[in-house]
Amino acid sequence: MADLTGARWRTSTRSSANGADCVEAADNPPGVVAVRDSKDHAGGTLIFAPTAWHRFVATLREPARN
């Protein structure tokens, strides 16, 4: 289990103004990227290796392939 004490959570700049239906990510804990539901902080946290998270984000940024 990752120690998320002091995690700095941030929400995407593309999130809606009210923060609904968003996730928050914290990449400052050592060796992990943590992701959680912005509306339910106690609902659980997903933990990713930094390389896996960066690969995931890069894939999202790729243009759609038809």
N, CA, C and O atoms as CSV, one atom per row, in Angstrom:
chain,resi,resn,atom,element,x,y,z
A,1,MET,N,N,0.845,-1.183,0.000
A,1,MET,CA,C,0.000,0.000,0.000
A,1,MET,C,C,0.887,1.242,0.000
A,1,MET,O,O,1.834,1.341,0.781
A,2,ALA,N,N,0.578,2.165,-0.864
A,2,ALA,CA,C,1.357,3.402,-0.966
A,2,ALA,C,C,0.983,4.364,0.155
A,2,ALA,O,O,-0.181,4.448,0.546
A,3,ASP,N,N,1.957,5.078,0.660
A,3,ASP,CA,C,1.715,6.106,1.669
A,3,ASP,C,C,1.330,7.386,0.936
A,3,ASP,O,O,2.165,8.000,0.271
A,4,LEU,N,N,0.075,7.785,1.057
A,4,LEU,CA,C,-0.422,8.969,0.352
A,4,LEU,C,C,-0.504,10.192,1.253
A,4,LEU,O,O,-1.135,11.190,0.904
A,5,THR,N,N,0.138,10.110,2.417
A,5,THR,CA,C,0.209,11.259,3.297
A,5,THR,C,C,0.924,12.386,2.561
A,5,THR,O,O,2.031,12.190,2.059
A,6,GLY,N,N,0.318,13.538,2.491
A,6,GLY,CA,C,0.928,14.669,1.812
A,6,GLY,C,C,0.728,14.670,0.306
A,6,GLY,O,O,1.316,15.491,-0.397
A,7,ALA,N,N,-0.104,13.750,-0.200
A,7,ALA,CA,C,-0.363,13.728,-1.641
A,7,ALA,C,C,-1.023,15.038,-2.057
A,7,ALA,O,O,-1.935,15.524,-1.387
A,8,ARG,N,N,-0.560,15.602,-3.161
A,8,ARG,CA,C,-1.160,16.822,-3.721
A,8,ARG,C,C,-2.063,16.399,-4.873
A,8,ARG,O,O,-1.590,16.064,-5.959
A,9,TRP,N,N,-3.356,16.418,-4.622
A,9,TRP,CA,C,-4.349,15.977,-5.597
A,9,TRP,C,C,-4.674,17.123,-6.544
A,9,TRP,O,O,-4.800,18.276,-6.132
A,10,ARG,N,N,-4.807,16.782,-7.820
A,10,ARG,CA,C,-5.191,17.799,-8.795
A,10,ARG,C,C,-6.211,17.204,-9.760
A,10,ARG,O,O,-6.219,16.003,-10.031
A,11,THR,N,N,-7.059,18.075,-10.261
A,11,THR,CA,C,-8.101,17.694,-11.201
A,11,THR,C,C,-7.756,18.274,-12.564
A,11,THR,O,O,-7.156,19.346,-12.646
A,12,SER,N,N,-8.113,17.604,-13.597
A,12,SER,CA,C,-7.828,18.064,-14.950
A,12,SER,C,C,-8.373,19.462,-15.193
A,12,SER,O,O,-9.445,19.813,-14.701
A,13,THR,N,N,-7.644,20.242,-15.939
A,13,THR,CA,C,-8.119,21.578,-16.310
A,13,THR,C,C,-9.311,21.480,-17.259
A,13,THR,O,O,-9.999,22.474,-17.492
A,14,ARG,N,N,-9.556,20.307,-17.801
A,14,ARG,CA,C,-10.699,20.105,-18.697
A,14,ARG,C,C,-11.929,19.597,-17.961
A,14,ARG,O,O,-12.927,19.251,-18.594
A,15,SER,N,N,-11.874,19.548,-16.658
A,15,SER,CA,C,-13.020,19.113,-15.867
A,15,SER,C,C,-14.109,20.172,-15.923
A,15,SER,O,O,-13.848,21.346,-16.187
A,16,SER,N,N,-15.326,19.734,-15.670
A,16,SER,CA,C,-16.428,20.694,-15.646
A,16,SER,C,C,-16.255,21.646,-14.469
A,16,SER,O,O,-15.527,21.353,-13.521
A,17,ALA,N,N,-16.913,22.758,-14.540
A,17,ALA,CA,C,-16.773,23.803,-13.514
A,17,ALA,C,C,-17.176,23.319,-12.123
A,17,ALA,O,O,-16.605,23.765,-11.128
A,18,ASN,N,N,-18.149,22.415,-12.040
A,18,ASN,CA,C,-18.595,21.947,-10.723
A,18,ASN,C,C,-17.817,20.735,-10.234
A,18,ASN,O,O,-18.065,20.261,-9.125
A,19,GLY,N,N,-16.882,20.219,-11.028
A,19,GLY,CA,C,-16.053,19.097,-10.599
A,19,GLY,C,C,-16.734,17.739,-10.651
A,19,GLY,O,O,-16.177,16.748,-10.177
A,20,ALA,N,N,-17.927,17.681,-11.217
A,20,ALA,CA,C,-18.654,16.410,-11.285
A,20,ALA,C,C,-18.021,15.495,-12.332
A,20,ALA,O,O,-17.459,15.959,-13.324
A,21,ASP,N,N,-18.122,14.213,-12.098
A,21,ASP,CA,C,-17.645,13.204,-13.045
A,21,ASP,C,C,-16.164,13.356,-13.374
A,21,ASP,O,O,-15.770,13.215,-14.531
A,22,CYS,N,N,-15.351,13.639,-12.379
A,22,CYS,CA,C,-13.921,13.842,-12.602
A,22,CYS,C,C,-13.098,12.906,-11.723
A,22,CYS,O,O,-13.587,12.351,-10.738
A,23,VAL,N,N,-11.871,12.754,-12.100
A,23,VAL,CA,C,-10.916,12.061,-11.258
A,23,VAL,C,C,-9.832,13.044,-10.855
A,23,VAL,O,O,-9.598,14.051,-11.524
A,24,GLU,N,N,-9.183,12.732,-9.758
A,24,GLU,CA,C,-8.044,13.512,-9.288
A,24,GLU,C,C,-6.828,12.606,-9.322
A,24,GLU,O,O,-6.936,11.403,-9.083
A,25,ALA,N,N,-5.681,13.177,-9.616
A,25,ALA,CA,C,-4.440,12.415,-9.641
A,25,ALA,C,C,-3.411,13.097,-8.753
A,25,ALA,O,O,-3.372,14.323,-8.652
A,26,ALA,N,N,-2.586,12.293,-8.117
A,26,ALA,CA,C,-1.469,12.793,-7.310
A,26,ALA,C,C,-0.220,12.068,-7.784
A,26,ALA,O,O,-0.138,10.842,-7.717
A,27,ASP,N,N,0.754,12.838,-8.263
A,27,ASP,CA,C,1.986,12.206,-8.741
A,27,ASP,C,C,3.196,12.575,-7.897
A,27,ASP,O,O,4.334,12.321,-8.291
A,28,ASN,N,N,2.953,13.172,-6.738
A,28,ASN,CA,C,4.086,13.523,-5.877
A,28,ASN,C,C,4.488,12.439,-4.875
A,28,ASN,O,O,5.612,12.506,-4.377
A,29,PRO,N,N,3.647,11.433,-4.535
A,29,PRO,CA,C,4.150,10.368,-3.657
A,29,PRO,C,C,5.270,9.596,-4.368
A,29,PRO,O,O,5.200,9.387,-5.579
A,30,PRO,N,N,6.284,9.179,-3.639
A,30,PRO,CA,C,7.424,8.512,-4.277
A,30,PRO,C,C,7.048,7.204,-4.973
A,30,PRO,O,O,6.476,6.300,-4.366
A,31,GLY,N,N,7.382,7.128,-6.260
A,31,GLY,CA,C,7.264,5.880,-7.006
A,31,GLY,C,C,5.885,5.472,-7.456
A,31,GLY,O,O,5.729,4.374,-7.991
A,32,VAL,N,N,4.865,6.309,-7.265
A,32,VAL,CA,C,3.506,5.943,-7.668
A,32,VAL,C,C,2.759,7.162,-8.194
A,32,VAL,O,O,3.130,8.308,-7.938
A,33,VAL,N,N,1.698,6.877,-8.934
A,33,VAL,CA,C,0.698,7.879,-9.283
A,33,VAL,C,C,-0.613,7.345,-8.736
A,33,VAL,O,O,-1.005,6.220,-9.044
A,34,ALA,N,N,-1.292,8.146,-7.925
A,34,ALA,CA,C,-2.552,7.737,-7.309
A,34,ALA,C,C,-3.701,8.451,-8.014
A,34,ALA,O,O,-3.575,9.617,-8.389
A,35,VAL,N,N,-4.820,7.753,-8.194
A,35,VAL,CA,C,-5.986,8.310,-8.874
A,35,VAL,C,C,-7.215,7.976,-8.036
A,35,VAL,O,O,-7.362,6.857,-7.545
A,36,ARG,N,N,-8.101,8.974,-7.878
A,36,ARG,CA,C,-9.330,8.753,-7.108
A,36,ARG,C,C,-10.480,9.557,-7.717
A,36,ARG,O,O,-10.262,10.454,-8.531
A,37,ASP,N,N,-11.691,9.224,-7.316
A,37,ASP,CA,C,-12.900,9.934,-7.729
A,37,ASP,C,C,-12.938,11.275,-7.004
A,37,ASP,O,O,-12.782,11.324,-5.784
A,38,SER,N,N,-13.140,12.348,-7.736
A,38,SER,CA,C,-13.131,13.675,-7.123
A,38,SER,C,C,-14.306,13.897,-6.183
A,38,SER,O,O,-14.233,14.760,-5.308
A,39,LYS,N,N,-15.393,13.134,-6.341
A,39,LYS,CA,C,-16.564,13.304,-5.488
A,39,LYS,C,C,-16.576,12.356,-4.291
A,39,LYS,O,O,-17.349,12.559,-3.355
A,40,ASP,N,N,-15.740,11.333,-4.304
A,40,ASP,CA,C,-15.774,10.305,-3.261
A,40,ASP,C,C,-14.351,9.947,-2.842
A,40,ASP,O,O,-13.836,8.891,-3.210
A,41,HIS,N,N,-13.730,10.816,-2.083
A,41,HIS,CA,C,-12.335,10.623,-1.684
A,41,HIS,C,C,-12.125,9.347,-0.879
A,41,HIS,O,O,-11.043,8.762,-0.924
A,42,ALA,N,N,-13.133,8.913,-0.151
A,42,ALA,CA,C,-13.000,7.714,0.674
A,42,ALA,C,C,-13.364,6.446,-0.097
A,42,ALA,O,O,-13.287,5.350,0.458
A,43,GLY,N,N,-13.755,6.573,-1.357
A,43,GLY,CA,C,-14.236,5.441,-2.131
A,43,GLY,C,C,-13.158,4.537,-2.691
A,43,GLY,O,O,-13.473,3.547,-3.351
A,44,GLY,N,N,-11.916,4.844,-2.452
A,44,GLY,CA,C,-10.839,4.007,-2.958
A,44,GLY,C,C,-9.900,4.784,-3.855
A,44,GLY,O,O,-10.256,5.825,-4.407
A,45,THR,N,N,-8.715,4.268,-3.987
A,45,THR,CA,C,-7.670,4.911,-4.791
A,45,THR,C,C,-6.993,3.855,-5.645
A,45,THR,O,O,-6.657,2.772,-5.166
A,46,LEU,N,N,-6.800,4.178,-6.899
A,46,LEU,CA,C,-6.039,3.306,-7.794
A,46,LEU,C,C,-4.592,3.769,-7.784
A,46,LEU,O,O,-4.316,4.968,-7.799
A,47,ILE,N,N,-3.675,2.821,-7.758
A,47,ILE,CA,C,-2.243,3.131,-7.730
A,47,ILE,C,C,-1.604,2.587,-9.007
A,47,ILE,O,O,-1.798,1.426,-9.367
A,48,PHE,N,N,-0.846,3.438,-9.680
A,48,PHE,CA,C,-0.166,3.065,-10.918
A,48,PHE,C,C,1.325,3.313,-10.782
A,48,PHE,O,O,1.756,4.206,-10.052
A,49,ALA,N,N,2.099,2.521,-11.486
A,49,ALA,CA,C,3.524,2.835,-11.648
A,49,ALA,C,C,3.594,4.070,-12.539
A,49,ALA,O,O,2.796,4.200,-13.468
A,50,PRO,N,N,4.527,4.976,-12.279
A,50,PRO,CA,C,4.611,6.194,-13.098
A,50,PRO,C,C,4.712,5.920,-14.595
A,50,PRO,O,O,4.093,6.630,-15.387
A,51,THR,N,N,5.473,4.911,-14.998
A,51,THR,CA,C,5.604,4.626,-16.432
A,51,THR,C,C,4.267,4.192,-17.037
A,51,THR,O,O,3.941,4.583,-18.158
A,52,ALA,N,N,3.504,3.399,-16.315
A,52,ALA,CA,C,2.199,2.957,-16.808
A,52,ALA,C,C,1.247,4.141,-16.915
A,52,ALA,O,O,0.514,4.253,-17.897
A,53,TRP,N,N,1.246,5.019,-15.928
A,53,TRP,CA,C,0.370,6.192,-15.948
A,53,TRP,C,C,0.732,7.116,-17.117
A,53,TRP,O,O,-0.155,7.581,-17.833
A,54,HIS,N,N,2.006,7.379,-17.308
A,54,HIS,CA,C,2.428,8.272,-18.390
A,54,HIS,C,C,2.101,7.666,-19.761
A,54,HIS,O,O,1.744,8.390,-20.691
A,55,ARG,N,N,2.220,6.357,-19.881
A,55,ARG,CA,C,1.852,5.679,-21.122
A,55,ARG,C,C,0.347,5.809,-21.375
A,55,ARG,O,O,-0.078,6.058,-22.503
A,56,PHE,N,N,-0.445,5.641,-20.330
A,56,PHE,CA,C,-1.905,5.780,-20.424
A,56,PHE,C,C,-2.280,7.189,-20.880
A,56,PHE,O,O,-3.080,7.346,-21.803
A,57,VAL,N,N,-1.718,8.203,-20.253
A,57,VAL,CA,C,-2.027,9.597,-20.613
A,57,VAL,C,C,-1.584,9.890,-22.041
A,57,VAL,O,O,-2.301,10.558,-22.785
A,58,ALA,N,N,-0.424,9.404,-22.429
A,58,ALA,CA,C,0.065,9.624,-23.793
A,58,ALA,C,C,-0.878,8.987,-24.814
A,58,ALA,O,O,-1.119,9.553,-25.880
A,59,THR,N,N,-1.413,7.803,-24.482
A,59,THR,CA,C,-2.351,7.140,-25.375
A,59,THR,C,C,-3.633,7.949,-25.520
A,59,THR,O,O,-4.193,8.023,-26.614
A,60,LEU,N,N,-4.103,8.551,-24.445
A,60,LEU,CA,C,-5.297,9.385,-24.517
A,60,LEU,C,C,-5.091,10.608,-25.398
A,60,LEU,O,O,-6.029,11.085,-26.036
A,61,ARG,N,N,-3.891,11.104,-25.431
A,61,ARG,CA,C,-3.597,12.297,-26.215
A,61,ARG,C,C,-3.406,12.019,-27.696
A,61,ARG,O,O,-3.407,12.950,-28.502
A,62,GLU,N,N,-3.242,10.757,-28.068
A,62,GLU,CA,C,-3.064,10.393,-29.479
A,62,GLU,C,C,-4.345,10.667,-30.252
A,62,GLU,O,O,-5.441,10.520,-29.712
A,63,PRO,N,N,-4.212,11.066,-31.519
A,63,PRO,CA,C,-5.408,11.243,-32.333
A,63,PRO,C,C,-6.135,9.914,-32.507
A,63,PRO,O,O,-5.515,8.852,-32.544
A,64,ALA,N,N,-7.443,9.991,-32.611
A,64,ALA,CA,C,-8.251,8.780,-32.795
A,64,ALA,C,C,-7.898,8.120,-34.116
A,64,ALA,O,O,-7.698,8.789,-35.130
A,65,ARG,N,N,-7.827,6.803,-34.088
A,65,ARG,CA,C,-7.555,6.034,-35.308
A,65,ARG,C,C,-8.843,5.372,-35.772
A,65,ARG,O,O,-9.517,4.694,-34.996
A,66,ASN,N,N,-9.174,5.567,-37.011
A,66,ASN,CA,C,-10.407,4.961,-37.548
A,66,ASN,C,C,-10.118,3.730,-38.329
A,66,ASN,O,O,-11.038,3.097,-38.848
